[in-house]
């Protein structure tokens, strides 16, 4: 934590392995910190200066953003390249379509 009036370190909080991306919610109550080497996002209480939760998010989370707009869950969409076109099958569970090491 940085004291912006003195431009000095005010506190240090361990948030996880490889802390990288950070975003603060609009209420300024919580910060969300990505931990690429822990495969999670730490939820930091900015008043108590401690991690209050960890959210497992998968391989190497990097950037993070916050939006106050509620987005409804959309149905999955399968995208397949026409036969003979190289690349990857982007459908859920899809694999490599050009003879690589896909599932």
FENBELLIN-V358511 format. One record per backbone hydrogen bond with DSSP energy under -0.5 kcal/mol. CO is the residue of the C=O (numbers start at 0). NH is the residue of the N-H. If there is no record, write none. Layout:
# FENBELLIN-V358511
CO|NH / CO|NH
This chain:
# FENBELLIN-V358511
0|9 / 0|10 / 1|3 / 2|6 / 2|7 / 7|2 / 12|14 / 15|17 / 15|18 / 16|36 / 16|37 / 17|35 / 20|33 / 22|31 / 24|27 / 28|45 / 29|24 / 30|43 / 31|22 / 32|41 / 33|19 / 34|37 / 34|38 / 34|39 / 35|59 / 38|56 / 38|57 / 39|34 / 40|54 / 41|32 / 41|43 / 42|44 / 42|51 / 42|52 / 43|30 / 43|45 / 44|48 / 44|49 / 49|44 / 52|42 / 53|55 / 54|40 / 57|60 / 61|20 / 69|71 / 78|89 / 81|84 / 83|85 / 86|96 / 87|89 / 90|93 / 94|88
